[in-house]
Amino acid sequence: MTDFGPTPSSFPPTPPPPMPPSSRLGPPWEGTDGPPLQRWIDTAKGVLLDPMTTFTNMRREGGLGAPLAYYLIGLAVSVAAALLWHLVGFGAAMPGMMGGGGRAMAGAAMGIGFILVGLPLLQICGLFIGTAIIHVLLMLFGGQKYGFETTFRTIAYTHGSVAPLSLVPMCGGLIAAVWAIVCLVIGLAQMHETTTGKAAAAVLVPIVLCCGLAILFAGALATMAGFAAAGAAHGIQ
């Protein structure tokens, strides 16, 4: 002690310790080790097989360009698969279409054009719209801790990874849809540091609403068809 108060333990004062560097260094796609294709494959394997660790180590920020490019590569594989199955189906139907001539060829060309151009544009728009919807739902459920970019990165890396599963014939789309939900719930919980329940609610509510609206629409069409059939039968009588 002095007349001017307690003696400082050291002079000059010891600065506070530096902030530890972020432990989130992934995904491999955004690294520099190895060729881009290998980094894409490593990222996809991590998301599909170990989403907990992958999203725990994934950066929350860093721009939209890298995750969007990753998503587009996965989408390109998915589009190639859709084109392949379209061509296979068209080839099987060729003998029966020979009499159709130019109309059959024009229909096939329009289908291929939509797969190559229209489908990717629709899915890119859907990526941003879907991200906005899920981000708002995370806010409503109290699970949103970080910004839009964090949600976008989670969704882009998830859907970019599951998109190539459509290469599996017949059931590939169903497998991709189910596994996307699982990986997305885990990813949002890890990226936003929230509970699995809140992440699941943000992911599942839009799906439930869409299915409900589809059921209502189908029911309305069935009711209208029933009324129309009853009216026609009454007119015949």
RAGI-V346474 format. One record per backbone hydrogen bond with DSSP energy under -1.0 kcal/mol. NH is the residue of the N-H (numbers start at 1). CO is the residue of the C=O. E is the energy in kcal/mol with one decimal. If there is no record, write none. Layout:
BEGIN
nh | co | e
NH | CO | E
NH | CO | E
END
This chain:
BEGIN
nh | co | e
2 | 5 | -1.7
5 | 2 | -1.7
25 | 23 | -1.0
26 | 57 | -2.9
30 | 27 | -1.5
31 | 28 | -2.0
39 | 35 | -2.1
40 | 36 | -2.5
41 | 37 | -2.4
42 | 38 | -2.6
43 | 39 | -2.1
44 | 40 | -2.6
45 | 41 | -2.6
46 | 42 | -2.0
47 | 43 | -2.5
48 | 44 | -2.6
49 | 45 | -2.6
50 | 46 | -1.9
54 | 50 | -2.3
55 | 51 | -2.6
56 | 52 | -1.4
57 | 53 | -1.6
59 | 26 | -2.4
68 | 64 | -2.1
69 | 65 | -2.6
70 | 66 | -2.3
71 | 67 | -2.4
72 | 68 | -2.4
73 | 69 | -1.8
74 | 70 | -2.0
75 | 71 | -2.6
76 | 72 | -2.3
77 | 73 | -1.8
78 | 74 | -2.0
79 | 75 | -3.0
80 | 76 | -2.4
81 | 77 | -2.1
82 | 78 | -2.5
83 | 79 | -2.8
84 | 80 | -2.3
85 | 81 | -2.6
86 | 82 | -2.1
87 | 83 | -2.7
88 | 84 | -2.5
89 | 85 | -2.5
90 | 86 | -2.7
91 | 87 | -2.8
92 | 88 | -1.9
93 | 89 | -1.2
97 | 94 | -1.3
100 | 97 | -1.8
103 | 100 | -1.4
105 | 101 | -1.4
106 | 102 | -2.8
107 | 103 | -2.3
108 | 104 | -2.2
109 | 105 | -2.5
110 | 106 | -2.3
111 | 107 | -2.1
112 | 108 | -2.5
113 | 109 | -2.5
114 | 110 | -2.2
115 | 111 | -2.0
116 | 112 | -2.2
117 | 113 | -2.2
119 | 114 | -3.4
121 | 117 | -1.7
122 | 118 | -2.4
123 | 119 | -2.2
124 | 120 | -2.3
125 | 121 | -2.3
126 | 122 | -2.4
127 | 123 | -1.8
128 | 124 | -1.7
129 | 125 | -2.5
130 | 126 | -3.0
131 | 127 | -2.0
132 | 128 | -2.2
133 | 129 | -2.3
134 | 130 | -2.6
135 | 131 | -2.6
136 | 132 | -2.2
137 | 133 | -2.2
138 | 134 | -2.4
139 | 135 | -1.9
140 | 136 | -2.3
141 | 137 | -2.3
142 | 139 | -1.0
143 | 138 | -3.0
144 | 138 | -1.0
151 | 147 | -1.3
152 | 148 | -2.8
153 | 149 | -2.8
154 | 150 | -1.8
155 | 151 | -2.4
156 | 152 | -3.0
157 | 153 | -2.3
158 | 154 | -1.7
159 | 155 | -2.8
160 | 156 | -2.3
161 | 157 | -1.2
162 | 158 | -2.1
163 | 159 | -1.7
165 | 162 | -1.7
166 | 163 | -2.0
167 | 164 | -2.2
168 | 165 | -1.8
171 | 169 | -2.7
172 | 168 | -1.3
175 | 171 | -2.4
176 | 172 | -2.5
177 | 173 | -2.2
178 | 174 | -2.4
179 | 175 | -2.5
180 | 176 | -2.0
181 | 177 | -1.6
182 | 178 | -1.8
183 | 179 | -2.7
184 | 180 | -2.5
185 | 181 | -2.3
186 | 182 | -2.0
187 | 183 | -2.8
188 | 184 | -2.8
189 | 185 | -2.0
190 | 186 | -2.1
191 | 187 | -2.9
192 | 188 | -2.4
194 | 189 | -1.7
199 | 195 | -2.0
200 | 196 | -2.9
201 | 197 | -2.2
202 | 198 | -2.0
203 | 199 | -1.6
204 | 200 | -3.1
205 | 201 | -2.2
208 | 204 | -2.9
209 | 205 | -2.6
210 | 206 | -2.5
211 | 207 | -2.5
212 | 208 | -2.6
213 | 209 | -2.6
214 | 210 | -2.3
215 | 211 | -2.4
216 | 212 | -2.5
217 | 213 | -2.6
218 | 214 | -2.6
219 | 215 | -2.6
220 | 216 | -2.5
221 | 217 | -2.4
222 | 218 | -2.4
223 | 219 | -2.4
224 | 220 | -2.6
225 | 221 | -2.5
226 | 222 | -2.2
227 | 223 | -2.6
228 | 224 | -2.5
229 | 225 | -2.5
230 | 226 | -2.5
231 | 227 | -2.6
232 | 228 | -2.3
233 | 229 | -2.4
234 | 230 | -2.3
235 | 231 | -2.1
236 | 232 | -1.9
237 | 233 | -1.9
END
